[in-house]
Amino acid sequence: TPALILIAALISAFYTIVWLSKPQSLIRSLLKTGPMGLLVLAAISGSAPIIIILALIACSAGDYFLSREGEKQFLFGLTAFLIG
């Protein structure tokens, strides 16, 4: 579990430094969403309560939607974070 968290942090730092200012693309979306997916796996492997796992999944979806362009995607992202 600590290894998954460290990898998620490294991917997040890489995304912020290298990809944040780049135009919207599938790779950018995966790099933004990937760390949350790893945190979901860490929560599952650490036997976190299901409510925490579901919240992390919702926030992962929020990250994906916010990585896409457009008002509709933005609203989907906000809604996913609200659910989380």
HUBELPE-V728984 format. One line per field, one symbol per residue. ss: DSSP state (@ for helix, = for strand, . for the rest). psi: psi as a letter, one per 40 degrees, with the letter a starting at -180 (. if undefined). burial: 1 if it has 24 or more other ideal C-beta (glycine too) atoms within 12 Angstrom, else 0. A space follows every 50 residues. Layout:
ss=???
psi=???
burial=???
//
This chain:
ss=.@@@@@@@@@@@@@@@@@@......@@@@@@@@@@@@@@@@@@@@....@ @@@@@@@@@@@@@@@@@...@@@@@@@@@@@@@.
psi=ddddddddddddddddddedeiihiddddddddddddddddddddefiid dddddddddddddddeeiiiddddddddddddd.
burial=00010001001100100010000000011011111111110110000000 0010011111111111110000000010010001
//
